[in-house]
Amino acid sequence: MSEVKWIQIALNDLASIWTNADSQMRKRITAATQMIDKELRMNPHEKGESRPEGYRILIELPLGVFFRVDEKKKEVEVFHVWLIRSRTKP
């Protein structure tokens, strides 16, 4: 099991996303954040998609996160979070 750490800039991004959302979206963001933490605690090197230099991304709608796993420390650092907006039909 790994410890999940959100660096300050990721926490700031998440706070901004949450603050600018309506109440329904805030519930979705909160649920997605909880699921991201849960997913990254267990076998994080198998979660999401790999990127260069040991980085990975994970999508848990409506959020995406950019993270890296430190196997030696058994830590996961979340570096960036962003809101994924669903496309609306024209």
C-alpha positions as CSV (number, residue, x, y, z in Angstrom):
1,M,0.0,0.0,0.0
2,S,1.3,3.5,-0.9
3,E,0.8,6.8,0.7
4,V,-0.8,9.4,-1.7
5,K,0.6,12.9,-1.4
6,W,-0.8,15.9,-3.3
7,I,1.8,18.6,-3.8
8,Q,0.6,22.1,-3.0
9,I,0.2,23.2,-6.6
10,A,-2.1,20.2,-7.2
11,L,-4.1,21.0,-4.1
12,N,-4.4,24.6,-5.3
13,D,-5.6,23.4,-8.7
14,L,-8.2,21.2,-7.1
15,A,-9.4,23.9,-4.8
16,S,-9.8,26.3,-7.8
17,I,-11.7,23.6,-9.8
18,W,-14.0,22.9,-6.8
19,T,-14.6,26.5,-6.0
20,N,-15.6,27.4,-9.5
21,A,-18.0,24.4,-9.8
22,D,-21.8,24.3,-9.1
23,S,-23.1,22.0,-6.3
24,Q,-23.7,19.0,-8.5
25,M,-20.2,19.2,-10.0
26,R,-18.7,19.6,-6.6
27,K,-20.2,16.3,-5.5
28,R,-18.7,14.6,-8.6
29,I,-15.3,16.2,-8.0
30,T,-15.3,15.1,-4.4
31,A,-16.3,11.5,-5.3
32,A,-13.6,11.5,-8.1
33,T,-10.9,12.8,-5.7
34,Q,-11.8,10.0,-3.2
35,M,-11.6,7.4,-5.9
36,I,-8.3,8.7,-7.1
37,D,-6.8,8.4,-3.6
38,K,-8.2,4.9,-3.3
39,E,-6.9,3.8,-6.7
40,L,-3.4,5.2,-6.1
41,R,-3.0,3.6,-2.7
42,M,-3.1,0.1,-4.2
43,N,-0.6,-0.8,-7.0
44,P,-0.3,2.7,-8.3
45,H,2.3,1.7,-10.9
46,E,-0.5,-0.3,-12.6
47,K,-3.0,2.6,-12.7
48,G,-3.7,4.9,-15.5
49,E,-1.3,5.3,-18.5
50,S,2.5,5.6,-18.4
51,R,4.3,8.7,-19.5
52,P,8.1,9.4,-19.9
53,E,10.4,9.5,-16.9
54,G,8.2,7.4,-14.6
55,Y,5.2,9.7,-14.7
56,R,1.6,8.5,-15.2
57,I,-1.8,10.0,-15.8
58,L,-5.1,8.7,-14.4
59,I,-8.6,9.7,-15.4
60,E,-11.4,9.5,-12.9
61,L,-14.2,11.7,-14.5
62,P,-14.5,14.6,-14.2
63,L,-10.9,14.8,-13.1
64,G,-7.5,13.8,-14.5
65,V,-4.3,13.7,-12.5
66,F,-0.6,13.6,-13.3
67,F,1.4,11.6,-10.8
68,R,4.6,9.7,-10.2
69,V,5.2,6.6,-8.0
70,D,8.3,6.3,-5.7
71,E,8.5,2.5,-5.1
72,K,11.3,2.9,-2.6
73,K,9.3,5.3,-0.4
74,K,6.0,3.6,-1.2
75,E,4.7,7.0,-2.1
76,V,2.6,8.5,-4.9
77,E,3.0,12.2,-5.6
78,V,0.1,13.9,-7.5
79,F,1.6,16.9,-9.3
80,H,-1.3,18.2,-11.3
81,V,-5.1,17.9,-11.5
82,W,-7.4,19.1,-14.2
83,L,-11.1,19.2,-15.0
84,I,-12.3,17.2,-17.9
85,R,-15.4,18.7,-19.4
86,S,-17.7,16.4,-21.3
87,R,-18.5,17.4,-24.9
88,T,-21.9,18.7,-25.6
89,K,-23.6,17.8,-28.9
90,P,-23.8,20.8,-31.3
